[in-house]
Amino acid sequence: MPPKEITPINHEFLQGALDVLAQARKNAKNAVNLSMFYAYFEIGRMIVEEE
């Protein structure tokens, strides 16, 4: 069996994949922050109503 050739790395492809992952992390962080904001707002509303 002949040895497999090593293909060069496409740096543009890898950078594109890294950019997609970075954007996904940013989107996830924003979603969590927004969710926590609404949770704290709702808890604050509940406290005010209870008083």
PyMOL Python script that loads the backbone (N, CA, C, O; Angstrom):
from pymol import cmd

cmd.read_pdbstr("""\
ATOM      1  N   MET A   1       0.845  -1.167   0.000  1.00  0.00           N
ATOM      2  CA  MET A   1       0.000   0.000   0.000  1.00  0.00           C
ATOM      3  C   MET A   1       0.903   1.246   0.000  1.00  0.00           C
ATOM      4  O   MET A   1       1.751   1.394   0.880  1.00  0.00           O
ATOM      5  N   PRO A   2       0.723   2.132  -0.976  1.00  0.00           N
ATOM      6  CA  PRO A   2       1.584   3.320  -1.037  1.00  0.00           C
ATOM      7  C   PRO A   2       1.226   4.308   0.074  1.00  0.00           C
ATOM      8  O   PRO A   2       0.073   4.384   0.500  1.00  0.00           O
ATOM      9  N   PRO A   3       2.228   5.067   0.540  1.00  0.00           N
ATOM     10  CA  PRO A   3       1.940   6.035   1.607  1.00  0.00           C
ATOM     11  C   PRO A   3       0.996   7.136   1.105  1.00  0.00           C
ATOM     12  O   PRO A   3       1.025   7.504  -0.070  1.00  0.00           O
ATOM     13  N   LYS A   4       0.169   7.650   2.004  1.00  0.00           N
ATOM     14  CA  LYS A   4      -0.771   8.706   1.631  1.00  0.00           C
ATOM     15  C   LYS A   4      -0.029  10.027   1.557  1.00  0.00           C
ATOM     16  O   LYS A   4       0.882  10.295   2.340  1.00  0.00           O
ATOM     17  N   GLU A   5      -0.435  10.836   0.607  1.00  0.00           N
ATOM     18  CA  GLU A   5       0.172  12.153   0.484  1.00  0.00           C
ATOM     19  C   GLU A   5      -0.385  13.086   1.552  1.00  0.00           C
ATOM     20  O   GLU A   5      -1.558  13.005   1.914  1.00  0.00           O
ATOM     21  N   ILE A   6       0.451  13.951   2.038  1.00  0.00           N
ATOM     22  CA  ILE A   6       0.019  14.955   3.015  1.00  0.00           C
ATOM     23  C   ILE A   6      -0.458  16.172   2.238  1.00  0.00           C
ATOM     24  O   ILE A   6       0.283  16.750   1.442  1.00  0.00           O
ATOM     25  N   THR A   7      -1.701  16.547   2.480  1.00  0.00           N
ATOM     26  CA  THR A   7      -2.250  17.704   1.778  1.00  0.00           C
ATOM     27  C   THR A   7      -2.009  18.954   2.610  1.00  0.00           C
ATOM     28  O   THR A   7      -2.042  18.901   3.839  1.00  0.00           O
ATOM     29  N   PRO A   8      -1.769  20.068   1.950  1.00  0.00           N
ATOM     30  CA  PRO A   8      -1.535  21.309   2.698  1.00  0.00           C
ATOM     31  C   PRO A   8      -2.807  21.773   3.415  1.00  0.00           C
ATOM     32  O   PRO A   8      -3.922  21.480   2.984  1.00  0.00           O
ATOM     33  N   ILE A   9      -2.617  22.487   4.495  1.00  0.00           N
ATOM     34  CA  ILE A   9      -3.741  22.995   5.280  1.00  0.00           C
ATOM     35  C   ILE A   9      -4.268  24.258   4.627  1.00  0.00           C
ATOM     36  O   ILE A   9      -3.505  25.161   4.285  1.00  0.00           O
ATOM     37  N   ASN A  10      -5.569  24.312   4.461  1.00  0.00           N
ATOM     38  CA  ASN A  10      -6.209  25.507   3.919  1.00  0.00           C
ATOM     39  C   ASN A  10      -6.504  26.434   5.096  1.00  0.00           C
ATOM     40  O   ASN A  10      -7.489  26.251   5.811  1.00  0.00           O
ATOM     41  N   HIS A  11      -5.643  27.427   5.288  1.00  0.00           N
ATOM     42  CA  HIS A  11      -5.766  28.318   6.436  1.00  0.00           C
ATOM     43  C   HIS A  11      -7.029  29.166   6.368  1.00  0.00           C
ATOM     44  O   HIS A  11      -7.594  29.501   7.409  1.00  0.00           O
ATOM     45  N   GLU A  12      -7.482  29.517   5.188  1.00  0.00           N
ATOM     46  CA  GLU A  12      -8.717  30.291   5.051  1.00  0.00           C
ATOM     47  C   GLU A  12      -9.919  29.477   5.547  1.00  0.00           C
ATOM     48  O   GLU A  12     -10.808  30.008   6.212  1.00  0.00           O
ATOM     49  N   PHE A  13      -9.932  28.187   5.214  1.00  0.00           N
ATOM     50  CA  PHE A  13     -11.004  27.304   5.681  1.00  0.00           C
ATOM     51  C   PHE A  13     -10.995  27.210   7.204  1.00  0.00           C
ATOM     52  O   PHE A  13     -12.040  27.326   7.844  1.00  0.00           O
ATOM     53  N   LEU A  14      -9.809  26.998   7.783  1.00  0.00           N
ATOM     54  CA  LEU A  14      -9.713  26.880   9.232  1.00  0.00           C
ATOM     55  C   LEU A  14     -10.114  28.180   9.921  1.00  0.00           C
ATOM     56  O   LEU A  14     -10.795  28.153  10.946  1.00  0.00           O
ATOM     57  N   GLN A  15      -9.698  29.316   9.365  1.00  0.00           N
ATOM     58  CA  GLN A  15     -10.078  30.598   9.954  1.00  0.00           C
ATOM     59  C   GLN A  15     -11.588  30.789   9.868  1.00  0.00           C
ATOM     60  O   GLN A  15     -12.194  31.321  10.797  1.00  0.00           O
ATOM     61  N   GLY A  16     -12.202  30.363   8.768  1.00  0.00           N
ATOM     62  CA  GLY A  16     -13.650  30.447   8.638  1.00  0.00           C
ATOM     63  C   GLY A  16     -14.352  29.609   9.687  1.00  0.00           C
ATOM     64  O   GLY A  16     -15.343  30.044  10.274  1.00  0.00           O
ATOM     65  N   ALA A  17     -13.845  28.409   9.927  1.00  0.00           N
ATOM     66  CA  ALA A  17     -14.432  27.541  10.951  1.00  0.00           C
ATOM     67  C   ALA A  17     -14.274  28.162  12.330  1.00  0.00           C
ATOM     68  O   ALA A  17     -15.201  28.118  13.138  1.00  0.00           O
ATOM     69  N   LEU A  18     -13.111  28.740  12.607  1.00  0.00           N
ATOM     70  CA  LEU A  18     -12.895  29.408  13.895  1.00  0.00           C
ATOM     71  C   LEU A  18     -13.822  30.602  14.062  1.00  0.00           C
ATOM     72  O   LEU A  18     -14.327  30.847  15.158  1.00  0.00           O
ATOM     73  N   ASP A  19     -14.048  31.342  12.992  1.00  0.00           N
ATOM     74  CA  ASP A  19     -14.959  32.490  13.049  1.00  0.00           C
ATOM     75  C   ASP A  19     -16.386  32.050  13.351  1.00  0.00           C
ATOM     76  O   ASP A  19     -17.096  32.709  14.111  1.00  0.00           O
ATOM     77  N   VAL A  20     -16.807  30.936  12.756  1.00  0.00           N
ATOM     78  CA  VAL A  20     -18.154  30.414  13.010  1.00  0.00           C
ATOM     79  C   VAL A  20     -18.288  30.015  14.480  1.00  0.00           C
ATOM     80  O   VAL A  20     -19.300  30.313  15.115  1.00  0.00           O
ATOM     81  N   LEU A  21     -17.274  29.345  15.018  1.00  0.00           N
ATOM     82  CA  LEU A  21     -17.313  28.938  16.424  1.00  0.00           C
ATOM     83  C   LEU A  21     -17.299  30.154  17.357  1.00  0.00           C
ATOM     84  O   LEU A  21     -18.010  30.172  18.362  1.00  0.00           O
ATOM     85  N   ALA A  22     -16.501  31.156  17.031  1.00  0.00           N
ATOM     86  CA  ALA A  22     -16.454  32.363  17.859  1.00  0.00           C
ATOM     87  C   ALA A  22     -17.805  33.066  17.860  1.00  0.00           C
ATOM     88  O   ALA A  22     -18.257  33.535  18.904  1.00  0.00           O
ATOM     89  N   GLN A  23     -18.449  33.143  16.706  1.00  0.00           N
ATOM     90  CA  GLN A  23     -19.757  33.782  16.631  1.00  0.00           C
ATOM     91  C   GLN A  23     -20.795  32.974  17.403  1.00  0.00           C
ATOM     92  O   GLN A  23     -21.663  33.550  18.059  1.00  0.00           O
ATOM     93  N   ALA A  24     -20.714  31.656  17.334  1.00  0.00           N
ATOM     94  CA  ALA A  24     -21.649  30.803  18.082  1.00  0.00           C
ATOM     95  C   ALA A  24     -21.476  31.010  19.581  1.00  0.00           C
ATOM     96  O   ALA A  24     -22.463  31.079  20.314  1.00  0.00           O
ATOM     97  N   ARG A  25     -20.228  31.111  20.046  1.00  0.00           N
ATOM     98  CA  ARG A  25     -19.988  31.368  21.470  1.00  0.00           C
ATOM     99  C   ARG A  25     -20.559  32.721  21.879  1.00  0.00           C
ATOM    100  O   ARG A  25     -21.173  32.853  22.938  1.00  0.00           O
ATOM    101  N   LYS A  26     -20.351  33.720  21.030  1.00  0.00           N
ATOM    102  CA  LYS A  26     -20.875  35.059  21.323  1.00  0.00           C
ATOM    103  C   LYS A  26     -22.406  35.033  21.388  1.00  0.00           C
ATOM    104  O   LYS A  26     -23.002  35.628  22.287  1.00  0.00           O
ATOM    105  N   ASN A  27     -23.036  34.345  20.437  1.00  0.00           N
ATOM    106  CA  ASN A  27     -24.492  34.243  20.424  1.00  0.00           C
ATOM    107  C   ASN A  27     -25.009  33.528  21.667  1.00  0.00           C
ATOM    108  O   ASN A  27     -26.020  33.928  22.245  1.00  0.00           O
ATOM    109  N   ALA A  28     -24.313  32.469  22.074  1.00  0.00           N
ATOM    110  CA  ALA A  28     -24.728  31.727  23.269  1.00  0.00           C
ATOM    111  C   ALA A  28     -24.601  32.597  24.508  1.00  0.00           C
ATOM    112  O   ALA A  28     -25.487  32.602  25.364  1.00  0.00           O
ATOM    113  N   LYS A  29     -23.494  33.338  24.606  1.00  0.00           N
ATOM    114  CA  LYS A  29     -23.300  34.217  25.763  1.00  0.00           C
ATOM    115  C   LYS A  29     -24.372  35.294  25.809  1.00  0.00           C
ATOM    116  O   LYS A  29     -24.898  35.598  26.879  1.00  0.00           O
ATOM    117  N   ASN A  30     -24.699  35.871  24.670  1.00  0.00           N
ATOM    118  CA  ASN A  30     -25.745  36.896  24.622  1.00  0.00           C
ATOM    119  C   ASN A  30     -27.102  36.328  25.013  1.00  0.00           C
ATOM    120  O   ASN A  30     -27.879  36.987  25.704  1.00  0.00           O
ATOM    121  N   ALA A  31     -27.390  35.112  24.574  1.00  0.00           N
ATOM    122  CA  ALA A  31     -28.672  34.482  24.904  1.00  0.00           C
ATOM    123  C   ALA A  31     -28.769  34.226  26.405  1.00  0.00           C
ATOM    124  O   ALA A  31     -29.818  34.452  27.008  1.00  0.00           O
ATOM    125  N   VAL A  32     -27.684  33.758  27.006  1.00  0.00           N
ATOM    126  CA  VAL A  32     -27.682  33.508  28.449  1.00  0.00           C
ATOM    127  C   VAL A  32     -27.837  34.820  29.202  1.00  0.00           C
ATOM    128  O   VAL A  32     -28.613  34.901  30.154  1.00  0.00           O
ATOM    129  N   ASN A  33     -27.103  35.851  28.783  1.00  0.00           N
ATOM    130  CA  ASN A  33     -27.210  37.146  29.461  1.00  0.00           C
ATOM    131  C   ASN A  33     -28.635  37.688  29.380  1.00  0.00           C
ATOM    132  O   ASN A  33     -29.158  38.201  30.370  1.00  0.00           O
ATOM    133  N   LEU A  34     -29.257  37.582  28.226  1.00  0.00           N
ATOM    134  CA  LEU A  34     -30.621  38.074  28.065  1.00  0.00           C
ATOM    135  C   LEU A  34     -31.594  37.277  28.937  1.00  0.00           C
ATOM    136  O   LEU A  34     -32.491  37.846  29.559  1.00  0.00           O
ATOM    137  N   SER A  35     -31.408  35.977  28.973  1.00  0.00           N
ATOM    138  CA  SER A  35     -32.264  35.128  29.785  1.00  0.00           C
ATOM    139  C   SER A  35     -32.120  35.476  31.270  1.00  0.00           C
ATOM    140  O   SER A  35     -33.117  35.533  31.990  1.00  0.00           O
ATOM    141  N   MET A  36     -30.898  35.705  31.726  1.00  0.00           N
ATOM    142  CA  MET A  36     -30.678  36.070  33.125  1.00  0.00           C
ATOM    143  C   MET A  36     -31.272  37.450  33.416  1.00  0.00           C
ATOM    144  O   MET A  36     -31.810  37.667  34.502  1.00  0.00           O
ATOM    145  N   PHE A  37     -31.185  38.367  32.486  1.00  0.00           N
ATOM    146  CA  PHE A  37     -31.783  39.689  32.660  1.00  0.00           C
ATOM    147  C   PHE A  37     -33.285  39.559  32.884  1.00  0.00           C
ATOM    148  O   PHE A  37     -33.836  40.155  33.810  1.00  0.00           O
ATOM    149  N   TYR A  38     -33.943  38.775  32.029  1.00  0.00           N
ATOM    150  CA  TYR A  38     -35.391  38.591  32.183  1.00  0.00           C
ATOM    151  C   TYR A  38     -35.730  37.887  33.499  1.00  0.00           C
ATOM    152  O   TYR A  38     -36.733  38.208  34.135  1.00  0.00           O
ATOM    153  N   ALA A  39     -34.903  36.938  33.900  1.00  0.00           N
ATOM    154  CA  ALA A  39     -35.152  36.234  35.165  1.00  0.00           C
ATOM    155  C   ALA A  39     -35.056  37.199  36.342  1.00  0.00           C
ATOM    156  O   ALA A  39     -35.927  37.200  37.211  1.00  0.00           O
ATOM    157  N   TYR A  40     -34.014  38.014  36.378  1.00  0.00           N
ATOM    158  CA  TYR A  40     -33.859  38.977  37.476  1.00  0.00           C
ATOM    159  C   TYR A  40     -34.963  40.020  37.450  1.00  0.00           C
ATOM    160  O   TYR A  40     -35.452  40.434  38.501  1.00  0.00           O
ATOM    161  N   PHE A  41     -35.356  40.446  36.265  1.00  0.00           N
ATOM    162  CA  PHE A  41     -36.445  41.411  36.149  1.00  0.00           C
ATOM    163  C   PHE A  41     -37.732  40.817  36.714  1.00  0.00           C
ATOM    164  O   PHE A  41     -38.460  41.481  37.452  1.00  0.00           O
ATOM    165  N   GLU A  42     -38.003  39.573  36.365  1.00  0.00           N
ATOM    166  CA  GLU A  42     -39.218  38.902  36.841  1.00  0.00           C
ATOM    167  C   GLU A  42     -39.191  38.724  38.354  1.00  0.00           C
ATOM    168  O   GLU A  42     -40.211  38.913  39.017  1.00  0.00           O
ATOM    169  N   ILE A  43     -38.029  38.361  38.908  1.00  0.00           N
ATOM    170  CA  ILE A  43     -37.905  38.220  40.357  1.00  0.00           C
ATOM    171  C   ILE A  43     -38.133  39.573  41.031  1.00  0.00           C
ATOM    172  O   ILE A  43     -38.809  39.651  42.056  1.00  0.00           O
ATOM    173  N   GLY A  44     -37.574  40.629  40.461  1.00  0.00           N
ATOM    174  CA  GLY A  44     -37.798  41.964  41.000  1.00  0.00           C
ATOM    175  C   GLY A  44     -39.263  42.341  40.973  1.00  0.00           C
ATOM    176  O   GLY A  44     -39.773  42.929  41.927  1.00  0.00           O
ATOM    177  N   ARG A  45     -39.949  42.009  39.887  1.00  0.00           N
ATOM    178  CA  ARG A  45     -41.380  42.293  39.782  1.00  0.00           C
ATOM    179  C   ARG A  45     -42.153  41.525  40.842  1.00  0.00           C
ATOM    180  O   ARG A  45     -43.070  42.065  41.461  1.00  0.00           O
ATOM    181  N   MET A  46     -41.787  40.269  41.051  1.00  0.00           N
ATOM    182  CA  MET A  46     -42.462  39.451  42.052  1.00  0.00           C
ATOM    183  C   MET A  46     -42.256  40.023  43.462  1.00  0.00           C
ATOM    184  O   MET A  46     -43.179  40.027  44.276  1.00  0.00           O
ATOM    185  N   ILE A  47     -41.049  40.500  43.739  1.00  0.00           N
ATOM    186  CA  ILE A  47     -40.765  41.082  45.056  1.00  0.00           C
ATOM    187  C   ILE A  47     -41.602  42.332  45.271  1.00  0.00           C
ATOM    188  O   ILE A  47     -42.186  42.515  46.340  1.00  0.00           O
ATOM    189  N   VAL A  48     -41.664  43.196  44.259  1.00  0.00           N
ATOM    190  CA  VAL A  48     -42.453  44.426  44.371  1.00  0.00           C
ATOM    191  C   VAL A  48     -43.920  44.104  44.585  1.00  0.00           C
ATOM    192  O   VAL A  48     -44.578  44.740  45.409  1.00  0.00           O
ATOM    193  N   GLU A  49     -44.440  43.133  43.862  1.00  0.00           N
ATOM    194  CA  GLU A  49     -45.846  42.750  44.031  1.00  0.00           C
ATOM    195  C   GLU A  49     -46.103  42.158  45.420  1.00  0.00           C
ATOM    196  O   GLU A  49     -47.180  42.354  45.983  1.00  0.00           O
ATOM    197  N   GLU A  50     -45.138  41.445  45.969  1.00  0.00           N
ATOM    198  CA  GLU A  50     -45.302  40.814  47.271  1.00  0.00           C
ATOM    199  C   GLU A  50     -45.311  41.858  48.388  1.00  0.00           C
ATOM    200  O   GLU A  50     -45.961  41.672  49.417  1.00  0.00           O
ATOM    201  N   GLU A  51     -44.591  42.947  48.178  1.00  0.00           N
ATOM    202  CA  GLU A  51     -44.534  43.991  49.217  1.00  0.00           C
ATOM    203  C   GLU A  51     -45.829  44.703  49.221  1.00  0.00           C
ATOM    204  O   GLU A  51     -46.023  45.627  50.011  1.00  0.00           O
TER     205      GLU A  51
END
""", "prot")
cmd.dss("prot")
cmd.show_as("cartoon", "prot")
cmd.util.cbc("prot")
cmd.orient("prot")
